[in-house]
């Protein structure tokens, strides 16, 4: 404050000096004490103008110097020490909108949460009102107008709840077969359609484990039983944060269901109260519900339409990741492909460098990997659990597998084939001794880390390790 005060005083003095110099200059000029030649006049004008803009610049800097704090830094500090899992922390970190005390992501927030390590800089969250939701509803595209760039097109003109965030994450990491089975559970007439209420139950079934864990934590952490003031404050702060991401209506339904379940167990009656409570209507029509069921919520959702939505979302996220390395070209290098695969893994820096150096040694001149090849491989990773089972049944003794066996297992699990070049590249990355055999256990362990992208605190593309690796790779490539 003292520094700013001195600067303000300097501003006043400079302003007075400017006025005095201006009066003196004009007086001397009128009296003939100063030559009235054009050069002298322009020189005097330049001096006065410079003094004026100097004063304005100092004043501007004083204002900028005072505005230092940002809202995002405050949010991060407020989460320290709270008992939140990775998904909750990441949702809070990237959620840029708030409506009636609840935090929401925008479609752009979601895309950034699965492709970037940090959200875009912002001063504060955007407070939404009813008129904003009405405008979002008018601008949300209908299901038939869905596309692989829909989330980027909507940008920040929509909202995504925490439940939907978990649901969308499952779309990016799970095979389509599980969703078809879930649809068939509600398909009583065989037409593969669900209405809005059935879809809400379906979505909450997929994410039910998270909400049950939340309810269990609430019941197990009573504030009244806690005697330690520090722990009690942590519990209270954690509850306040969680209440901002778990929908109020969803919490009320779950609490009533749990109370009803307790009463039914006391009376010996086996009643599925929870399932009845889950079918109650949703309060806020989010972008996802508007897209699937229209503004009135009367449309039905066919599985083929939902399948297309899943494919579009997966394609959109993979396109963003691919384009980051392709720089507008139709293909990425094999080294870039390896960096993408290892990007969110839990490898040590020396292990990470070992995989990249091994690939550079074995593929001195690559032919590149197209987006179609990259997309096919990433969709195969969604069936990794089925692939692991197939490998265990096939090898029995956990022996390494050949490229031919790898091709066959992928075809069995996905029904599709990977290109020979991308399978060869994978083997050159993960084949320890270069004998053409892949230790599938190590491969599966690393690829499971890949599926957890968005939940690591840092990625492999940042920091000193990334710079050092970049220099080493470039020097090795030149040599």
C-alpha positions in Angstrom: 0.0 0.0 0.0 2.9 2.4 0.8 4.3 1.8 -2.7 1.0 2.5 -4.3 0.6 5.6 -2.2 4.0 6.9 -3.3 3.1 6.3 -6.9 -0.2 8.2 -6.5 1.7 11.1 -5.1 4.1 10.9 -8.0 1.1 10.9 -10.4 -0.2 14.2 -8.8 3.2 15.8 -9.0 3.7 14.7 -12.6 0.3 16.1 -13.5 1.1 19.5 -11.9 4.5 19.5 -13.6 2.8 18.8 -17.0 0.4 21.7 -16.5 3.1 24.1 -15.4 5.4 23.2 -18.3 2.5 23.6 -20.8 1.7 27.1 -19.4 5.4 28.2 -19.4 5.9 26.9 -22.9 2.8 28.8 -24.3 3.8 32.0 -22.4 7.3 32.1 -23.6 6.2 31.3 -27.2 3.7 34.2 -27.1 6.3 36.6 -25.8 8.8 35.6 -28.4 11.3 34.2 -25.9 11.2 30.9 -27.9 11.5 30.7 -31.6 8.3 29.9 -33.4 9.9 27.8 -36.0 8.1 24.5 -36.8 11.0 22.4 -35.5 11.0 24.0 -32.1 7.2 23.8 -31.9 7.2 20.1 -32.7 9.9 19.5 -30.2 8.0 21.1 -27.5 4.8 19.3 -28.4 6.7 16.0 -28.3 8.0 16.7 -24.8 4.6 17.6 -23.5 3.0 14.6 -25.1 5.6 12.2 -23.8 5.1 13.6 -20.3 1.3 13.1 -20.6 1.5 9.5 -21.8 4.1 8.7 -19.2 1.8 9.9 -16.5 -1.1 7.8 -17.9 1.2 4.7 -18.1 2.3 5.1 -14.5 -1.4 5.4 -13.4 -2.4 2.4 -15.4 0.4 0.3 -13.9 -0.6 1.3 -10.4 -4.1 -0.2 -11.0 -2.7 -3.4 -12.6 -0.3 -3.9 -9.7 -3.1 -3.9 -7.2 -5.2 -6.7 -8.9 -3.2 -9.8 -8.2 -5.4 -12.5 -6.7 -7.3 -14.9 -8.9 -10.3 -17.1 -8.1 -8.8 -20.3 -9.4 -5.8 -20.1 -7.0 -8.3 -19.6 -4.2 -10.2 -22.7 -5.3 -7.1 -24.8 -5.3 -6.1 -23.6 -1.9 -9.5 -24.3 -0.5 -9.3 -28.0 -1.6 -6.1 -28.7 0.2 -6.4 -31.2 3.0 -10.0 -32.2 2.0 -10.9 -35.9 1.5 -11.8 -35.8 -2.2 -11.1 -38.4 -4.8 -9.4 -37.7 -8.1 -12.7 -37.4 -10.0 -14.2 -35.0 -7.6 -11.1 -32.8 -7.5 -10.9 -32.8 -11.3 -14.5 -31.9 -11.7 -14.3 -29.0 -9.2 -11.0 -27.9 -10.9 -12.5 -27.7 -14.4 -16.1 -26.8 -13.7 -16.4 -23.1 -14.8 -20.2 -22.6 -14.2 -22.5 -22.5 -11.2 -26.3 -22.5 -11.0 -28.3 -22.3 -7.8 -25.3 -23.4 -5.7 -24.4 -26.4 -7.9 -21.2 -26.6 -9.9 -21.4 -27.6 -13.6 -19.0 -28.2 -16.4 -19.5 -26.7 -19.9 -19.0 -29.0 -22.8 -15.6 -27.3 -23.4 -14.7 -27.9 -19.8 -15.3 -31.6 -20.2 -13.1 -31.8 -23.3 -10.3 -30.0 -21.6 -10.6 -32.2 -18.5 -9.7 -35.3 -20.6 -7.2 -33.7 -22.9 -5.3 -31.1 -20.8 -3.7 -31.3 -17.4 -4.9 -27.8 -16.4 -8.1 -25.8 -17.1 -8.1 -22.5 -19.0 -7.1 -19.5 -16.8 -10.2 -17.7 -15.4 -10.8 -15.1 -12.7 -14.0 -16.7 -11.3 -16.8 -19.1 -12.1 -19.6 -18.0 -14.3 -22.9 -17.6 -12.4 -25.8 -18.8 -14.5 -29.4 -17.8 -14.3 -32.7 -19.1 -15.7 -32.4 -17.0 -18.8 -29.0 -18.5 -19.5 -30.4 -22.1 -19.3 -33.3 -21.0 -21.7 -30.8 -19.7 -24.2 -28.7 -22.9 -23.9 -31.8 -25.0 -24.5 -32.6 -23.1 -27.7 -29.0 -23.5 -29.0 -28.6 -27.2 -28.1 -28.6 -29.3 -31.3 -31.1 -32.1 -31.7 -30.0 -35.7 -31.7 -30.1 -36.0 -35.5 -27.7 -33.0 -35.8 -25.0 -34.6 -33.6 -21.4 -34.5 -35.0 -17.8 -35.3 -34.0 -17.3 -31.6 -33.1 -20.5 -31.0 -31.2 -18.9 -30.4 -27.8 -16.4 -27.9 -29.4 -19.2 -26.2 -31.2 -21.4 -25.8 -28.2 -18.3 -24.6 -26.3 -19.5 -22.8 -23.1 -23.2 -22.6 -24.0 -24.3 -25.7 -22.1 -24.0 -27.5 -18.7 -22.9 -31.0 -17.6 -23.6 -32.3 -14.1 -21.2 -34.4 -12.0 -23.2 -37.5 -12.7 -23.0 -36.9 -16.4 -19.3 -36.2 -16.1 -18.8 -39.7 -14.7 -21.2 -41.1 -17.3 -19.2 -39.5 -20.2 -16.0 -40.7 -18.8 -17.4 -44.3 -18.9 -18.2 -43.8 -22.6 -14.6 -42.9 -23.3 -13.2 -46.0 -21.4 -15.8 -48.8 -21.7 -16.8 -51.0 -24.6 -20.2 -50.5 -26.3 -21.3 -54.0 -25.3 -21.9 -53.0 -21.7 -24.2 -50.1 -22.8 -26.2 -52.3 -25.1 -26.8 -54.7 -22.2 -27.9 -51.8 -20.0 -30.3 -50.7 -22.7 -31.7 -54.2 -23.1 -32.5 -54.2 -19.3 -35.2 -51.5 -19.9 -36.3 -52.7 -23.3 -39.4 -54.6 -22.4 -40.9 -54.6 -26.0 -37.7 -55.2 -27.9 -37.6 -51.9 -29.8 -34.2 -50.8 -28.2 -35.6 -47.5 -27.0 -35.6 -45.8 -23.6 -37.4 -42.7 -22.4 -36.0 -39.9 -20.3 -36.8 -41.3 -16.9 -35.4 -44.8 -17.9 -32.3 -43.1 -19.2 -31.8 -41.3 -15.9 -32.1 -44.6 -14.0 -29.7 -46.2 -16.5 -27.1 -43.4 -16.1 -27.3 -43.4 -12.3 -27.0 -47.2 -12.3 -23.7 -46.9 -14.1 -22.5 -44.2 -11.6 -24.3 -45.6 -8.6 -21.1 -46.9 -6.9 -19.9 -43.3 -6.6 -23.1 -42.1 -5.0 -23.3 -45.0 -2.6 -19.7 -44.4 -1.5 -20.7 -40.7 -0.9 -23.7 -41.7 1.2 -21.6 -44.2 3.1 -19.0 -41.6 3.8 -21.6 -39.1 5.0 -23.1 -41.7 7.4 -19.7 -42.8 8.7 -18.3 -39.3 9.4 -20.6 -37.7 11.9 -19.6 -34.2 12.9 -21.1 -34.8 16.4 -18.8 -37.7 17.1 -15.6 -35.9 16.0 -13.8 -34.3 19.0 -10.6 -33.1 17.2 -11.3 -29.4 16.1 -8.9 -29.7 13.1 -10.4 -33.0 11.8 -13.9 -31.6 12.4 -13.1 -28.6 10.2 -11.8 -30.8 7.4 -14.9 -32.9 7.5 -17.2 -29.9 7.5 -15.2 -28.3 4.6 -15.2 -31.5 2.6 -19.0 -31.9 3.0 -19.5 -28.3 1.8 -17.4 -28.9 -1.3 -19.1 -32.2 -2.1 -22.6 -30.7 -1.8 -21.7 -28.3 -4.6 -21.1 -31.1 -7.1 -23.6 -33.8 -6.0 -27.0 -32.7 -7.2 -29.3 -31.6 -4.3 -32.2 -33.5 -5.8 -30.0 -36.6 -6.3 -28.8 -36.4 -2.7 -32.4 -36.0 -1.4 -33.6 -39.0 -3.4 -30.6 -41.1 -2.2 -31.1 -40.2 1.4 -34.8 -41.0 1.3 -34.0 -44.3 -0.4 -31.5 -45.2 2.2 -34.0 -44.3 5.0 -36.6 -46.4 3.3 -34.2 -49.3 2.9 -33.4 -49.1 6.6 -37.1 -49.2 7.5 -37.8 -52.1 5.2 -34.8 -54.1 6.7 -36.2 -53.4 10.2 -39.6 -54.8 9.2 -38.1 -57.8 7.3 -39.5 -56.6 4.0 -37.3 -56.9 1.0 -38.3 -53.8 -1.0 -36.1 -52.1 -3.6 -36.8 -48.6 -2.4 -33.7 -47.2 -4.0 -34.7 -48.2 -7.5 -38.1 -46.4 -7.1 -36.4 -43.3 -5.7 -34.0 -43.2 -8.7 -36.9 -42.9 -11.2 -38.0 -39.5 -9.9 -37.6 -36.6 -12.3 -34.5 -34.6 -12.8 -34.6 -30.9 -11.7 -32.3 -29.2 -14.3 -32.4 -30.1 -17.9 -28.7 -30.3 -18.8 -27.3 -30.2 -22.3 -27.1 -34.0 -22.5 -30.8 -34.4 -21.6 -31.8 -31.7 -24.1 -29.8 -33.3 -26.8 -31.2 -36.8 -26.2 -34.8 -36.0 -25.4 -35.6 -32.5 -26.7 -36.8 -29.4 -24.9 -40.1 -31.1 -23.8 -38.3 -34.3 -22.8 -40.9 -36.5 -24.7 -38.6 -38.1 -27.3 -37.3 -41.6 -26.9 -33.6 -42.5 -27.3 -32.8 -45.4 -29.6 -29.7 -47.5 -28.9 -28.3 -46.9 -32.5 -28.6 -43.1 -31.9 -26.9 -43.4 -28.5 -24.2 -45.6 -30.2 -23.6 -42.8 -32.7 -23.3 -40.3 -29.9 -20.7 -42.5 -28.2 -18.7 -42.8 -31.4 -18.9 -39.0 -32.0 -17.7 -38.2 -28.5 -14.8 -40.7 -28.7 -13.8 -39.4 -32.2 -13.9 -35.8 -31.0 -11.6 -36.4 -28.0 -9.2 -38.5 -30.1 -9.1 -35.9 -32.9 -8.1 -33.2 -30.4 -5.3 -35.5 -29.0 -4.2 -36.5 -32.5 -4.2 -33.0 -33.9 -2.0 -31.8 -31.0 0.8 -33.9 -32.4 -0.1 -34.0 -36.2 0.1 -30.1 -36.5 -2.4 -30.3 -39.4 -0.7 -33.2 -41.2 -2.6 -36.4 -42.1 -0.4 -38.6 -39.9 1.7 -38.6 -36.7 5.1 -40.1 -36.3 5.6 -43.4 -34.5 7.4 -41.5 -31.8 4.4 -39.2 -31.3 2.2 -42.3 -31.1 4.4 -43.7 -28.3 4.2 -40.4 -26.5 0.4 -40.4 -26.6 0.3 -44.0 -25.3 2.7 -43.3 -22.4 1.3 -39.8 -21.7 -0.7 -40.6 -18.6 1.2 -43.7 -17.4 2.8 -44.1 -14.0 6.3 -44.7 -15.3 9.4 -43.3 -13.9 11.2 -40.8 -16.2 14.0 -43.2 -17.0 11.5 -45.9 -17.9 9.6 -43.5 -20.1 12.8 -42.5 -21.9 13.8 -46.1 -22.3 10.6 -46.9 -24.3 11.1 -43.9 -26.6 14.7 -44.6 -27.2 13.9 -48.3 -27.9 11.4 -47.2 -30.5 13.9 -44.8 -32.2 16.5 -47.5 -32.4 14.1 -50.0 -34.0 12.3 -47.6 -36.4 14.9 -45.1 -37.7 12.6 -44.0 -40.5 8.9 -44.5 -39.9 6.1 -44.1 -42.4 3.6 -42.5 -39.9 0.3 -43.5 -38.3 -3.0 -42.1 -39.7 -5.9 -41.0 -37.6 -7.9 -44.1 -38.7 -5.2 -46.4 -37.3 -4.9 -44.4 -34.1 -8.6 -44.4 -33.5 -8.9 -48.1 -34.1 -6.2 -48.8 -31.6 -7.7 -46.5 -28.9 -11.1 -48.1 -29.3 -9.4 -51.5 -28.9 -8.1 -50.3 -25.5 -11.7 -49.9 -24.3 -11.9 -53.7 -24.5 -8.7 -54.2 -22.5 -10.3 -56.3 -19.8 -11.8 -58.7 -22.4 -8.4 -58.8 -24.1 -6.7 -59.7 -20.8 -9.1 -62.6 -20.2 -8.6 -63.9 -23.8 -4.8 -63.8 -23.3 -5.0 -65.7 -20.0 -7.1 -68.4 -21.5 -5.0 -68.6 -24.7 -1.5 -68.7 -23.2 -2.4 -70.4 -19.9 1.2 -70.2 -18.7 1.4 -66.4 -19.1 3.9 -66.8 -22.0 4.7 -63.9 -24.3 2.6 -63.6 -27.5 3.5 -63.1 -31.1 2.1 -60.5 -33.5 -0.1 -63.1 -35.1 -1.6 -64.1 -31.7 -2.1 -60.4 -30.8 -4.0 -59.9 -34.1 -6.2 -62.9 -33.4 -7.0 -61.8 -29.8 -7.9 -58.3 -30.9 -10.2 -59.6 -33.6 -12.0 -61.8 -31.1 -12.5 -59.0 -28.5 -13.5 -56.2 -30.9 -14.6 -57.8 -34.1 -12.3 -55.5 -36.0 -8.7 -55.7 -37.1 -5.8 -53.4 -36.4 -3.4 -52.4 -39.2 -0.2 -54.5 -39.3 1.9 -51.4 -39.1 0.4 -50.2 -35.8 0.7 -53.7 -34.2 4.3 -53.8 -35.4 4.9 -50.3 -33.8 3.3 -51.5 -30.5 5.6 -54.5 -30.5 8.7 -52.3 -31.1 7.7 -50.2 -28.1 7.0 -53.0 -25.6 9.1 -55.9 -26.9 11.9 -56.1 -24.3 14.5 -58.1 -26.2 13.4 -57.7 -29.8 12.5 -61.3 -30.3 9.1 -60.5 -31.7 7.3 -61.6 -28.6 5.2 -59.3 -26.3 4.9 -59.6 -22.6 1.2 -58.9 -22.6 1.1 -58.4 -18.8 3.3 -55.4 -18.9 1.5 -54.1 -21.9 -1.9 -54.4 -20.3 -0.7 -52.7 -17.0 0.7 -49.7 -18.9 -2.4 -49.4 -21.2 -4.7 -49.5 -18.1 -2.8 -46.4 -17.0 -3.6 -44.9 -20.4 -7.3 -45.3 -19.8 -7.0 -43.3 -16.6 -6.1 -40.2 -18.4 -7.3 -37.0 -16.9 -6.8 -38.2 -13.3 -3.1 -37.7 -13.0 -1.7 -34.5 -11.5 0.9 -34.0 -14.2 1.3 -35.4 -17.7 4.4 -36.5 -19.5 4.3 -33.6 -21.9 5.2 -31.0 -19.3 8.0 -29.8 -17.1 11.8 -30.4 -17.1 11.4 -34.1 -17.8 9.6 -33.4 -21.0 12.2 -30.8 -22.1 15.1 -33.2 -21.3 13.4 -36.0 -23.2 12.7 -33.8 -26.2 16.4 -32.7 -26.4 17.6 -36.3 -26.1 15.2 -37.6 -28.7 16.1 -34.9 -31.2 19.8 -35.4 -30.7 19.4 -39.2 -31.1 17.3 -38.7 -34.2 20.0 -36.4 -35.7 22.8 -38.8 -34.8 
